[in-house]
């Protein structure tokens, strides 16, 4: 059972002031603070449930309209978020990826059949192209629902996931995010994207398929054969990443369709080769491996985002509504991440890995304190609201249904 919320956490009150100019009405600003609080602590992320957490909530339709109908500017909200990130991060890495959220209805925007390569089957849901910032902390930046070319949801010009990510990078550059490197997996390694990144003045590292062709003498041969050839001719370095041992070697090579690049060959304990490509010809094995290992941060976010920030539970039916929902949930995660970095208890959070669970418990502890203080401070009215929040969290919704009948 979740406890009712009688006030906003201190970090939400503090950070929210930077966003107050986005809202024309005070009640919109209050709805914003409710979402910044609720996303990070609730078990369910439907609009009705998040609305019902607060003892002084109005009908859930008001919160729904804040997401689906109000005219606050998403670009300006993201720009303000970037300014806050820049205050705590001097430089960092932007990681590109996408994920699938399985759905069970057909009316939610963007739902379609998508190939899930982890499950090795087609699944029904939304595919979302997103990017994340990795520095001292990890901050989800931008997310866009990928719509297939022949989908019934397609209204404007079709964009591939790579084109969507180019748009993301263009926005981040326009917002002046402090970053110098872009990472991506096999599926995002393309000449169009790498040239675009270099045009922005940034470096890049991508994983590469083993069948890409590399120049060896007078022949073009697959990377897999090139790796076997070089393993027999050159001493590979032994490098530890965490507790895992790898053999690695970096070469400057000519990759077909890409030109001269830095190729890192990695052999793991299962005798499997992996290949990583960068535009930085001067980087050594340890640097490439250490930097690319940061790509794992986006996998951490995907688990946290789906579980703790409502990405699975978003059931909205229009492009704009889903986009605003994602913008708000990503912002809520970012503000909590920055608050934990700046918190006096940061050392304790770090010692325990700064797991999502620890951060959420930290906020919940403050909210419990506010609840105790509120009930001790006075009496009957607040106690009554608290009891109603526990016993009938959807009372305003239920009342509205009775009136409509």
BELZI-V728418 format. One record per residue. N is the residue number from 1. PSI is psi in whole degrees, -180 to 180 (999 if undefined). NEAR is the number of other ideal C-beta (glycine too) atoms within 8 Angstrom. Layout:
n={N,N}
psi={PSI,PSI}
near={NEAR,NEAR}
This chain:
n={1,2,3,4,5,6,7,8,9,10,11,12,13,14,15,16,17,18,19,20,21,22,23,24,25,26,27,28,29,30,31,32,33,34,35,36,37,38,39,40,41,42,43,44,45,46,47,48,49,50,51,52,53,54,55,56,57,58,59,60,61,62,63,64,65,66,67,68,69,70,71,72,73,74,75,76,77,78,79,80,81,82,83,84,85,86,87,88,89,90,91,92,93,94,95,96,97,98,99,100,101,102,103,104,105,106,107,108,109,110,111,112,113,114,115,116,117,118,119,120,121,122,123,124,125,126,127,128,129,130,131,132,133,134,135,136,137,138,139,140,141,142,143,144,145,146,147,148,149,150,151,152,153,154,155,156,157,158,159,160,161,162,163,164,165,166,167,168,169,170,171,172,173,174,175,176,177,178,179,180,181,182,183,184,185,186,187,188,189,190,191,192,193,194,195,196,197,198,199,200,201,202,203,204,205,206,207,208,209,210,211,212,213,214,215,216,217,218,219,220,221,222,223,224,225,226,227,228,229,230,231,232,233,234,235,236,237,238,239,240,241,242,243,244,245,246,247,248,249,250,251,252,253,254,255,256,257,258,259,260,261,262,263,264,265,266,267,268,269,270,271,272,273,274,275,276,277,278,279,280,281,282,283,284,285,286,287,288,289,290,291,292,293,294,295,296,297,298,299,300,301,302,303,304,305,306,307,308,309,310,311,312,313,314,315,316,317,318,319,320,321,322,323,324,325,326,327,328,329,330,331,332,333,334,335,336,337,338,339,340,341,342,343,344,345,346,347,348,349,350,351,352,353,354,355,356,357,358,359,360,361,362,363,364,365,366,367,368,369,370,371,372,373,374,375,376,377,378,379,380,381,382,383,384,385,386,387,388,389,390,391,392,393,394,395,396,397,398,399,400,401,402,403,404,405}
psi={136,142,147,151,125,-7,165,146,155,-40,-33,-44,-44,-52,-31,-28,-31,-17,0,-29,-12,-17,130,-24,147,-36,-31,-41,-38,-42,-39,-47,-33,-44,-40,-30,-49,-39,-38,-12,-17,156,-29,148,23,154,-41,-41,-45,-38,-41,-9,-26,134,-27,28,152,-169,142,-20,-27,-43,-37,-43,-32,-37,-41,-24,-30,160,28,151,115,-42,-44,-36,-44,-37,-42,-39,-44,-39,-41,-41,-44,-24,-23,-7,124,-31,155,-170,134,127,130,139,-176,164,163,132,114,139,164,16,163,-7,-7,135,134,-3,139,177,127,149,117,108,-21,-46,-11,46,165,137,154,126,-160,139,128,122,127,170,153,149,127,119,-126,-32,-176,133,116,133,-69,146,138,132,126,125,125,156,-40,18,151,-14,-11,120,-41,-165,139,141,131,169,-34,-41,-37,-43,-33,-41,-43,-48,-37,-43,-45,-37,-42,-35,-3,37,137,97,155,-7,144,134,150,162,-170,-40,-17,4,103,154,-39,-45,-44,-39,-38,-44,-44,-34,-25,-3,24,158,168,153,129,148,155,146,151,-14,1,147,137,148,127,106,-121,9,157,121,155,152,-35,-43,-37,-40,-45,-40,-46,-30,-33,-16,-25,146,121,148,143,120,135,132,107,-128,0,139,138,154,129,149,134,139,148,119,171,113,131,130,-5,-23,-157,126,171,122,125,124,129,132,120,-177,-15,11,33,134,143,151,136,135,139,158,-11,100,-15,-7,140,176,-49,-42,-46,-45,-43,-43,-45,-27,-21,-16,-24,-24,-34,-27,-39,-44,-42,-40,-44,-42,-44,-38,-39,-7,20,12,-30,-29,-1,121,24,159,1,156,-48,-41,-45,-42,-42,-39,-46,-42,-43,-43,-39,-38,-43,-42,-40,-44,-39,-38,-46,-40,-39,-34,-37,-7,147,-23,14,-40,-40,-41,-40,-42,-33,16,4,46,156,-38,-41,-42,-41,-38,-36,-45,-43,-36,-42,-40,-35,-41,-41,-38,-44,-44,-41,-44,-29,-27,-43,-168,-89,-43,-48,-42,-40,-44,-40,-45,-41,-38,-34,-45,-36,72,-19,26,-43,-36,-43,-40,-41,-38,-39,-44,-43,-29,999}
near={3,7,9,13,14,13,6,11,9,7,11,12,10,7,13,13,7,8,11,8,4,10,12,4,6,6,7,12,11,8,11,15,12,14,13,16,14,13,16,14,10,11,3,7,13,9,9,9,11,15,16,14,13,12,11,5,11,6,9,13,7,11,15,9,9,12,13,11,5,9,4,10,7,9,7,9,13,14,9,11,11,13,10,13,15,10,6,11,12,3,7,11,13,17,15,11,15,10,9,11,11,8,9,4,7,4,5,13,12,13,11,12,5,10,5,10,5,4,6,5,6,7,10,10,11,13,13,14,14,14,14,14,16,11,12,5,10,12,12,12,14,10,10,11,12,11,9,7,5,4,9,3,9,10,4,3,3,6,7,6,12,10,8,12,14,11,10,15,14,9,11,14,9,6,10,7,12,9,12,7,12,14,14,15,9,8,7,13,13,7,7,8,13,13,8,10,12,10,6,9,4,11,10,13,13,14,11,13,8,10,7,12,10,14,10,8,4,2,6,7,9,10,16,9,8,13,13,8,10,11,11,5,5,6,4,10,9,7,11,8,8,4,3,8,7,13,11,13,12,12,9,8,10,8,15,9,5,8,5,7,13,14,15,15,17,12,12,9,6,4,5,6,10,8,15,14,14,13,9,8,8,4,9,6,11,8,8,15,15,9,11,11,8,11,12,7,11,13,9,9,12,10,8,11,13,10,8,10,14,11,11,9,8,12,7,11,7,8,10,7,12,15,11,11,12,12,12,13,14,15,12,13,17,13,13,13,12,14,10,13,10,7,10,3,7,10,6,7,13,8,6,8,6,8,7,8,6,11,14,12,8,12,14,10,8,10,15,9,8,11,13,8,8,12,10,5,7,6,7,6,7,13,9,8,12,14,8,10,14,9,6,7,10,9,9,12,12,9,9,10,8,7,6,5,4}
